[in-house]
Amino acid sequence: MIATLNGLVFAKTPATVIVDVNGVGYEVLISVRTYDALPVTGASCFLFVQTMVREDAITLYGFHEKEEKELFLLLVTVSGIGPKLALTILSGIGGEELCRAITVKDLTRLTALPGVGKKTAQRLCMELGEKVGGFTGAVMVEGTGMVTAVAGENQVVADAASALVNLGYPQYTAWQALRAVLKQFPEDGGVPKVEDLIRLTLQSLAGK
């Protein structure tokens, strides 16, 4: 299983890149956003890779950022979305905007993406609505129906929220509980460690 590639850009198009790793060329399917992030031909590059094996082919999918790979893996779990459509979706919308659209069920934005009809958009919202919150630090603001970014503590809070969602808590509940716990810490005291934040939030949720 190939998980990453580190080599030279041998050739590239908006859909594929050939990475030369010690004389061996690996053809990797990519999104337009990853293509835009690639260096010029002959320069060194690093890609996160997902290897997919079928009876008739072994296909590599490459990503400039780990988050894009994780979103790709989420997208292909949705009924009717295969790897190619997942790359098309990631080419047409940024990760943060995609998570927002799914979270707030913005069908208009989702159906504007190539290959995404109304039913596919509805499945995206239904199947991923509680799974995408940890990717961007997005948090639902009660009563507004909108999503805003949590400043400063994004990564730590996002990691904690992702862990809570994996434990079975709804995304909205996890973020609200995390924000409540964070208020217990002084603003100039820094953000607590991920493990401490998870522990305190679980204690808070258990006390409800």
C-alpha positions, 0 to 999 in steps of 0.5 A: 500500500503506497501512502506517500510519494516523495520525488520529482515532478516528471510530467503533470496535467490538471488531472494527473501527475507522474512522480519520478521516485528514484527512476520509477515513475508513478502516475497519480490522479489528482484534483485541480487544487493539488495540480495548482500546488505542484511545483514546476516539472523537474522540481521535488514534490511530496504527495499524500497518496491513497492506493485503490486496488481493483481486479483490473487496476491499481490506481493511485490518488494524490493530494497536496494536503492531508486534509484533502486526502481525508475528505476524499476518503469520506466522500467515497463512502457516500453512496453513488460517489466514486473516486473520480467524482470525489476528485471532481468535487474536490477540484470544484470547491475548497475543503473548508467551503465543502464542509460548510456546505455539507454542515448547513445543507447548502444544496444549491452550492453542492449541486453547482458542482459538476456531477453532483445532482440533488440526490447526491447532494442530499446524501452528502449532507445526510451521511457526512453532516456529523463527520466533517466538523473536525476538518476546518474548525467549523462550529454551528452558531446557535440560532443562525444556521451559519458556520464560523471559524474558531480563531486561534485554537483551530487545530487543537479544537478540531482534533478534539472535536474529531475524536468526540465525533468518532466516539459517537457524539453529534458534531454540533454537541461536540463543538458546543461542549468544547467551546464551553470547556474552553471558556474555563481557561484564561484567554492569555493562558494558551490552549490546553493539550488535545488529550486534556481538552477531550478529557474535560469535555467528556466529563462535561458531557457526562455531567449533563 
